[in-house]
């Protein structure tokens, strides 16, 4: 069962507040086995390095130096942007996804709550897996998929396999991508992924998935 966003969703998304501590979940562990603690720490360090690369010298957004700029974005027909957020106090994760045409117009947006939490990297991987699965089930084929998690994008694009926990998701991600001709997965900055990020935050307060669709966008919902 799903609810549907109101018609003015584009403006509504812009008003969704961001939580002040975006990495709160990284500093909260309940009971964890040593091997998982090591892997979680490694994930945290990878993400920390991503967000601080060239920060001191460039003065730019932490992830912008490795992100695709507007000028060198690949051509596409349908772009899928994905993000995730968590609230450890309520043990909830939110997935946010949005589809855009090649003129930047939003065609579809989805906010999905999920009970449970992950480490930062696994949370992003879960969100991307869910979004691609969601599109695959509805015969939607985005040819450009974007994420602001460079560690995840690099891991998939380099076909890495050393992270056993992450592989649970990346195998499915690679499989879903194989169904989309000429699909590209790239890293973008957080600023360019703001709509998906706000949708993920919005999902934390939901009890069921909600979506909004442009009336001109035809898909199997």
C-alpha positions in Angstrom: 0.0 0.0 0.0 1.4 3.4 -0.9 0.5 7.0 -0.4 0.9 9.7 -3.0 2.6 13.1 -2.7 0.6 16.2 -3.3 0.9 18.0 -6.6 3.3 20.7 -5.3 5.9 18.1 -4.2 8.8 20.0 -5.8 8.3 22.9 -3.4 7.4 20.6 -0.5 10.7 18.7 -0.8 12.6 22.0 -0.6 11.0 22.7 2.8 11.9 19.4 4.4 14.4 20.3 7.2 17.8 18.6 7.5 18.9 17.1 10.8 21.9 18.8 12.3 23.9 15.7 12.8 24.1 13.8 9.5 26.6 11.3 10.8 24.9 10.6 14.2 24.5 6.9 13.4 28.2 6.5 12.9 28.9 7.1 16.5 26.3 4.7 17.9 27.0 1.0 18.3 25.0 -1.4 20.4 26.5 -4.9 20.6 28.9 -5.7 17.8 31.3 -8.4 17.0 35.0 -7.5 16.5 35.1 -8.3 12.8 32.1 -6.1 12.1 33.6 -3.3 14.3 36.8 -3.4 12.1 34.8 -3.3 8.9 32.6 -0.5 10.2 35.6 1.5 11.3 37.2 1.0 7.9 34.0 2.2 6.2 34.0 5.3 8.4 37.6 6.1 7.5 36.9 5.6 3.8 34.0 8.1 4.0 36.0 10.5 6.1 38.8 10.5 3.6 36.3 11.0 0.8 34.7 14.0 2.5 38.1 15.7 3.3 40.0 15.1 0.1 41.4 18.5 -1.1 39.3 20.3 1.5 42.1 22.3 2.9 43.5 23.4 -0.5 40.4 23.8 -2.6 38.0 25.4 -0.1 35.2 23.7 -2.0 32.5 21.2 -0.8 34.2 18.1 0.6 33.1 15.8 -2.2 33.0 18.3 -5.1 36.6 17.7 -6.1 35.8 14.1 -7.1 32.3 14.8 -8.4 31.1 15.3 -11.9 30.5 19.0 -12.6 27.6 20.3 -14.6 29.9 20.9 -17.6 31.2 17.3 -17.8 28.1 15.4 -16.8 27.5 12.6 -19.4 24.6 12.9 -21.7 21.5 11.0 -20.6 17.8 10.6 -21.2 16.7 9.6 -17.6 18.7 10.3 -14.5 18.1 8.5 -11.2 19.4 10.1 -8.0 19.5 8.2 -4.8 20.3 8.9 -1.1 19.7 7.5 2.4 19.4 8.8 5.9 19.1 7.1 9.3 17.7 7.8 12.8 19.3 5.6 15.3 16.9 6.6 18.1 13.9 5.2 16.1 15.9 2.5 14.4 14.7 3.7 11.0 16.4 4.2 7.7 14.9 6.4 4.9 15.5 5.9 1.2 15.0 8.8 -1.2 15.1 8.6 -5.0 14.1 10.9 -7.8 14.0 10.7 -11.6 14.8 13.6 -13.9 14.6 14.1 -17.6 17.6 15.5 -19.5 16.4 19.1 -19.0 16.4 18.7 -15.3 12.7 18.4 -14.8 11.6 16.0 -12.0 9.4 13.2 -13.3 9.1 11.0 -10.2 10.1 11.0 -6.6 9.9 8.3 -4.0 10.4 8.3 -0.2 10.6 4.9 1.5 11.0 4.1 5.2 12.8 0.9 6.3 13.0 -0.5 9.8 16.7 -1.0 10.9 20.0 0.7 10.5 23.4 0.0 8.8 26.9 1.4 8.8 27.2 4.5 6.6 28.5 2.7 3.5 26.0 -0.2 3.7 23.2 2.3 4.1 24.1 4.0 0.8 24.4 0.6 -0.9 21.1 -0.5 0.4 19.4 2.6 -0.9 20.9 2.2 -4.4 19.9 -1.5 -4.5 16.4 -0.6 -3.5 16.1 2.2 -6.0 17.4 0.1 -8.9 15.1 -2.8 -7.9 12.2 -0.4 -7.7 12.8 0.8 -11.2 13.5 -2.7 -12.6 10.1 -4.0 -11.3 8.4 -1.1 -13.1 10.4 -1.3 -16.3 11.9 2.1 -15.7 15.4 2.3 -17.2 17.5 5.3 -16.1 20.7 5.6 -18.2 22.4 7.8 -15.6 22.5 6.8 -11.9 24.1 9.2 -9.5 25.1 8.9 -5.8 27.0 11.3 -3.5 28.9 8.3 -1.9 32.2 8.2 -3.8 33.4 5.2 -1.9 30.4 3.1 -3.1 30.6 4.4 -6.7 34.3 3.6 -6.9 33.8 0.2 -5.4 31.2 -0.8 -8.0 32.9 0.8 -11.0 36.3 -0.8 -10.1 34.5 -4.2 -9.7 36.0 -4.6 -6.2 35.1 -7.6 -4.1 37.1 -7.3 -0.8 34.2 -6.0 1.3 32.1 -9.1 2.1 29.3 -7.2 3.7 29.1 -4.7 0.9 29.1 -7.4 -1.7 25.6 -8.5 -0.6 24.3 -5.2 -2.2 26.8 -4.6 -4.9 26.2 -7.9 -6.6 22.5 -7.0 -6.9 23.4 -3.5 -8.0 25.6 -4.8 -10.8 23.0 -7.2 -11.9 20.3 -4.5 -12.1 22.7 -2.3 -14.1 23.2 -5.0 -16.6 19.6 -4.8 -17.6 20.0 -1.1 -18.6 21.7 -0.5 -21.9 24.6 2.0 -21.7 23.9 2.7 -18.0 26.4 5.0 -16.2 27.0 5.2 -12.5 28.7 8.3 -11.3 29.5 10.3 -8.2 28.1 13.8 -7.7 28.4 16.3 -4.9 25.9 16.5 -2.0 24.6 19.8 -3.3 23.6 18.2 -6.6 21.9 15.4 -4.8 19.9 17.6 -2.5 16.4 16.4 -3.6 17.2 12.7 -3.0 18.8 13.6 0.3 15.7 15.5 1.5 13.4 12.7 0.4 15.5 10.3 2.5 15.2 12.5 5.5 11.4 12.9 4.8 11.1 9.1 4.7 12.2 8.8 8.3 8.9 10.2 9.5 6.8 7.9 7.3 5.1 4.6 8.0 4.8 3.6 4.4 6.3 4.5 1.0 5.0 7.6 -0.7 5.6 8.8 -4.3 4.8 11.7 -6.6 4.7 11.4 -10.4 4.5 13.9 -13.1 1.3 13.3 -15.1 3.2 13.2 -18.4 5.6 10.5 -17.2 4.3 7.1 -18.2 5.4 4.1 -16.1 3.9 1.0 -14.5 3.0 2.1 -10.9 
